Amino acid sequence: MSADQINSFEKGLRQQDVNGNVSLITNDQLSIGTKSLKMNLGLEQRLKEKAFK
């Protein structure tokens, strides 16, 4: 899974709701979970390296 795919996935989750309730997950919780996923996949370091290039 590439970083672009993860970012698209995250954006999609932010726009979703369950039975009209968008408060089931906060943006902070989503950000923390996504960052953790990126780190576990080894993408977080690669993203930082790209930013410095």
C-alpha positions as a printed NumPy array, in Angstrom:
array([[  0.   ,   0.   ,   0.   ],
       [  1.539,   3.312,  -0.996],
       [  1.479,   6.55 ,   0.942],
       [ -0.884,   8.041,  -1.648],
       [ -3.308,   5.175,  -1.13 ],
       [ -3.184,   5.622,   2.645],
       [ -3.788,   9.362,   2.297],
       [ -6.754,   8.72 ,   0.016],
       [ -8.088,   6.162,   2.488],
       [ -7.727,   8.652,   5.347],
       [ -9.509,  11.405,   3.401],
       [-12.313,   9.009,   2.549],
       [-12.759,   8.047,   6.196],
       [-12.923,  11.69 ,   7.233],
       [-15.857,  12.226,   4.885],
       [-17.807,   9.146,   5.98 ],
       [-20.494,   8.833,   8.587],
       [-22.33 ,   5.898,  10.106],
       [-26.101,   6.266,  10.17 ],
       [-25.656,  10.046,   9.97 ],
       [-23.262,  10.203,  12.926],
       [-19.913,  11.703,  11.945],
       [-18.666,  11.848,  15.532],
       [-17.903,   8.13 ,  15.853],
       [-14.216,   8.847,  15.329],
       [-12.471,  12.152,  15.893],
       [ -9.986,  13.646,  13.49 ],
       [ -7.297,  13.3  ,  16.155],
       [ -8.027,   9.59 ,  16.583],
       [ -7.931,   9.119,  12.828],
       [ -4.682,  11.043,  12.494],
       [ -3.033,   9.045,  15.264],
       [ -4.213,   5.754,  13.764],
       [ -3.096,   6.707,  10.274],
       [  0.313,   7.878,  11.493],
       [  0.743,   4.622,  13.397],
       [ -0.176,   2.636,  10.288],
       [  2.312,   4.601,   8.177],
       [  5.072,   4.024,  10.742],
       [  4.302,   0.303,  10.948],
       [  4.494,   0.034,   7.158],
       [  7.749,   1.994,   7.084],
       [  6.163,   4.81 ,   5.113],
       [  6.499,   7.586,   7.69 ],
       [ 10.288,   7.707,   7.346],
       [ 10.038,   7.607,   3.548],
       [  7.584,  10.517,   3.599],
       [  9.992,  12.57 ,   5.724],
       [ 12.865,  11.753,   3.366],
       [ 10.802,  12.871,   0.351],
       [  9.972,  16.157,   2.075],
       [ 13.657,  16.985,   2.433],
       [ 14.468,  16.301,  -1.228]])
